[in-house]
Each structure stands twice: as structure tokens, then as C-alpha cells.
Amino acid sequence: MDLHALKVFQSVAEMGSISGAARELNYAQSNITTKIQQLETQLQTTLFYRHNRGIILTAKGNLLLTYAEKIFQLIEETSKVMKDDQTPKGPLIIGSMETTAAVRLPSLLTKYHHDYPEVDLTLKTGPTEQNIQGVLNYELDGAFVAGPIDHPELIQKTVIEEELVLITNTTHPSLSSIKDIKTRTLLVFRTGCSYRVKLEQWMHQEGVFPNKIMEFGTLEAILGCVSAGLGVSLLPISVIQKHVEDGNIRYHPIPGPYGKVRTVFIYRKDTFMPTSLIKFIEMFSDERSVLM
């Protein structure tokens, strides 16, 4: 099979149009059309349905796209294997929850950068669900997420257990139960955040329904708005400790099953592990103190 034609097919499928793929690949539309027709002739099947508003994949087209993604992933992995001389170097993309990135990772990243300066390390923050999908889709080499994670394609390593607490402004009275905040606005990260899921599960279990939920994109925004009295939130105590000591917010312990969460590091089972990733995992596994 012509890999060039397969790459053209993949681009057309992802862009949803011949013209879009032509722009993406910087080819003439006629060349794109010819490549697709040649591929359909070779495979003796129709890959796209053509209509006035563009094209859509047929069932066989969807199947080929799945295989194409696997083929190009294997080619990329083969290239990594051939280039890996056991010296940590090259790109390494790590995902993380924003709270972990803010509190747990600075010392680890500093030490890693110092020990392995030839690695081009990139850190991408996002909620747990986004990071899981990033690893599954080969967009991230690994990620720090809230566990436990039960997925057949992923390996997880426990990093640390966090204590979760409710946080309010400093003038808020003590909380005796979750029902004490039913009239307050919940300040949370966007859907996919594990802390938000725990808070919503806890409230649902207790039959409490918040008046309003406000989503935020950054930890700093949540902490600032809690301090100002806009609402309440649920976060690891490690994240808010300094703000408590500075007199900006107040925290309230919460009961058993909702008060603990494990942070785990996940990566794929089925891909080659570059030396840069092996050394990264070894560093936080052997020197837990850098994450405390």
C-alpha cells in the first residue's frame, strides 16, 4: 500500500473535505482526488460518500482510518526506537492536573531539567479526563491524574495520596455537614476534574443540590474568588496550605471516602518507552521527597 496515499486519505478524513486536505498538505485538489481514487481502486472499495456539502467516511473508510492511525503510530514509534541510544533526549510531553502542577511538580521538573538537559520537556495541564484521553490518543507520553484508573490500555503508578478539604473565605462559619453549603455557589474546574466529581458525588449522596455552579480555568481564579467570598470549593490541602497560613482562606475537613484521593501517573502499555520517560518515572518513584 502506498503510504503517501494513505497519509492523503487520513488528512481528507480528518479535515472532512478535499479542499481542507489540499490546504493542509499544500497540494492541488486534483492531486488529492487522484490519490483517493487510486486508493479506492487498489482496495476495491468506496472510502467516502460524496454529497453537495462535502464528503463523509463510509464504514470501510472508518475502518481504514483506524488502521491508518495505527500504521503511522507504529512508524513514529519505530523511528523513536531506532534513534534511542539510551541517552535521555528529545521531546517528552507530560500531562498533569493543574493542582499537581502547581504544588507537587516544580521541584521534580527542576531536578529533571538539571539532570537531563537534552530532553525537551513540555508540561500540559488539564482535568483528569482530558489527560487520560491525551495519553490514550498518543498526545501525551504520560500524565499525573486522580486515581485509581482502571483501563486495559494504561499502566498506573501511585505517586501520592492527597487530603481533600472544603475551602471558604475566612469569615465563613465552621461547617458541620455538606448541607451547610447548599445555598453557596460551587467554584469548580471544568467537567472532567476529579475533585469536582467527588464534590458532586458527595452532595448527591447527601441529597444536596447547589444553587449555582461556576466553572473556572485556573487554580488562581478559584482561590481568588473563594477568598473574596464568591463561593466554596473542594481542593487538596497541599494546594491551599500557604493561602490558609497567609490568612486568605479557611479550610474545613471532610469525612472519609470523600476526603482522600490518590494521584497516579499513567502511561500506555503498548508503546515503546523512550529513555527520557523511563528516567522521569524513575526519578519520582525513587525520590518521592521531590513530590512532597
N, C-alpha and C positions, 0 to 999 in steps of 0.2 A: 504493500500500500504506500502511496506517495504521501510522506509526512507533511510536505508543503501543502498539498491539497487538504489534508486533514486539519492543518492549522487554519486554513482559509475557512473550512466548514465550521470549525469551533468559533471563529470570530463572527461569522454570519449568525450562528445560533445565539451567541451571547449578545450581539448588537440588535438582533431582531430584524435586520434588513440588509440587503445587498449594499445599498448606499452607505449605511453606517459602517459596515465592514471595510468598504473601499476607503473611507476616510481613515479608519483605524489603521489599516495596513498600508495606506498610501498607494493603492493600486487603482487602475481603471475599473469601473463597474463591469465592463465587458470581460475583463480577465477573471474577476470573481465569479461571474456567471459561468464562464467556461470551466473553471476548476470544479464548481459544484456539479455541473453536468457530467464531467469526466468521472467524478467520484460516484455519482449515481449509476452511470453506465458500468463502471467497474464492479460495483456492489450489487448491481441488478435490482435496485430498489429506489423508491422515491423518498427523499430525505426531508423535503419541505413541501407544504401546501402553499401555493401561490394564490393571493387574492388582491383585491384593489388597494387594501390598506397595508400590504406588505406580505410577510411570509410567517408561517408557524411550523414548528417541527412536527413531523409525522411520528408515529410510535417507533418506527425503526430509526428515525432521526434522533429521537430522545435516547434510544439505546446506544447509538453510535457516539453521541455526545458524552455519555457516561464512560465509554471505553476510551474516547479521545482524552478526557481529563486524566484517566489512569495512565495512559500511554505517556503523555507529556510530563506527568508527575514522576514516572519511572525514569524518563530521560534526564530530568533535572536531578533526581536522586543519584543516578549513575554518574553524572558529572561531579556531584559533590563527593562521592566515594573515591573517584579517580584523583581528585585534587587534594583529598585529605591526607596530609603527611604526618598526622598526629600532633601537629602544632596548632594550638587554638588560634584561629584567624578567620577572617571573612565575616559575613553578616550573621547576626544572631538576633532574632526578634522574639521578645518575651512580652506576654500579656500579664496584666495584673489588675485586681480591684484597686480603685483609687485610694481607699483607706490603707491597704497594704503598701502601696507605692509610697504613700506619704510618710508612714511611720517605720515600717519594717525594712524597706529596701535600700534607703540611701547608703548605709554602711556597707551592705553587701555589694551594691553596684560600684561603690568607690574602690573596694578591695579588688573586685574582679577586674575593673578597668586598669588598676595598678599592676596586677599580676599578668594580665593578658592584653596588652595594649594594641595588639594586631587584630583583635576582634572588634567589629563594628556593631556594637550593641545598641539595639533600639528597644525602648520600653513603650508599650501602648496600654493605656488604662481604659477600663470599661467594666460594666457589670459582669457578674459570673457567667450568665448565659451567653453573652456576647463573646467572652473569652473562650468558652467551651467550643462554640461554633468556629472561632478563629483557628483553634488547634485542629479540629476535625476537618476543616477546609484547607489545611496546609498553609494558612496565612500566618500562623504563629508557630514557633518551634516549641513553645511550652508556655504555661500560664499559671499564675497564682490565683486560685479561686476558692470559694467557700465549699467545703466538703460535708459529707463524703460524696464522691462522684462514682456512680455505677454505670459504666458504659463499656461495651465489649471492645471498643477500639482504643481505649485510653488506659494508661497507667497513671496511678496517683501515688504521691509520696506525701505523707503528713509533714507539715512544716511547723505548725504551732497551733495551740488552742487559744482562742480569744474569748474574753468575757464581755458579753454584751450588756449595755445599760441604756435606760431611757435618759434623755437629756432635755433639760428645760432651761429657761432663764433663771437667774439667781434668786428672784423674788417668788418663784413658784413654790407653793407649799409641798410638803412631803406627800408621796404617793403611796397609798395603801393597797391599791389594786389597779389593774388596767382600766377599770371603769371610771377612774378619776380623770382620765384624759379624753373621754368620749366626746366632749364638746370642743376639744382643741383641734387645730389643724395639724395634720401629719406632714412633716417635711421629709421627703424621701428622694433617693436616686430613681432614675427611670426604670421601667419594667425590665426585669432580668436581674435586679440586685437581690442578692440572697438575704441581706438584712431586712429589706422591705418585705420579702416573702415571709420571713419569720415573724415580723411585726403584724402583718395581715393575718397570718395563721393564728397567732396568739389572740388577736382581737376577735376573730371569727369563733374561736373556741370558747371565748368568754361571752359571746353574743353582743359584742360592742361594735358599733358601726360609726366610723369617724364622720364628722360634719363635712370635712373637706380634706383632700389630699393635694399637696403641691409638689411637683417634680422639680429637681434641680440637677444641674450637670456637673457641679463641682462640690467637693467637700467643704471648701472655704465658704461657699454660698450658704450651705446648710448651717454650718456653725455660726456664721454671722447672723442669720435670720433667727436661729434659736436664741442667741444671746439678746437679740432685740425684742424677743417676746412674741414673734410671729407664730410659733408653734412648737411642737415637740418632735423628737426623732429618736431612732434606735441605732447606736453605733458601738464599736469596740471601745472599751475603757482606755486602751492604749492610745487611741486616736485623740481622745478628748482630755486626757490627764493634765496636760500643760494648760489648757484653757480653764480647767477647774482650778488649778493652782493659781492662775492669774486672776481668778475671780470673775470670769466672763460668763460661765455657765454652771449649772448644777446637774449632778447625775443621781439616778435613783436605781438601786439594784432591782433585778427582776428574777422570777422564780426559775427553778431547774431547767426543764427542757428548752426553754426559750433564751436562757442566759448564757449558753455556750455555743460556740461554732468553731469548727476546725478549718484552718487554712491549709490547703493542699496544693501541691504543684503537679500539674498534669502534662502529659505528652503522649504522642501517638505510639502504639505498639508496633505498627507495621512499617515504619520508615527508618532509614539509616540515621543513626545519631552522630552528628559531627562531633569532633573532639571539643569544640567550643561549648556545646551543650552538655557533654559529659562532665567537663570541668566545672561548669556552672552548677550542675546538680551536686557534684562532689563538694563544692565549696559550702553551700548552705546545709548539706547533710552532715558534713564533718565539723563545721564550725557554727553550730546553732547560735552561739553567742552574738554573731553579727546580725541576727534577726530579733534579738531580744530587746 
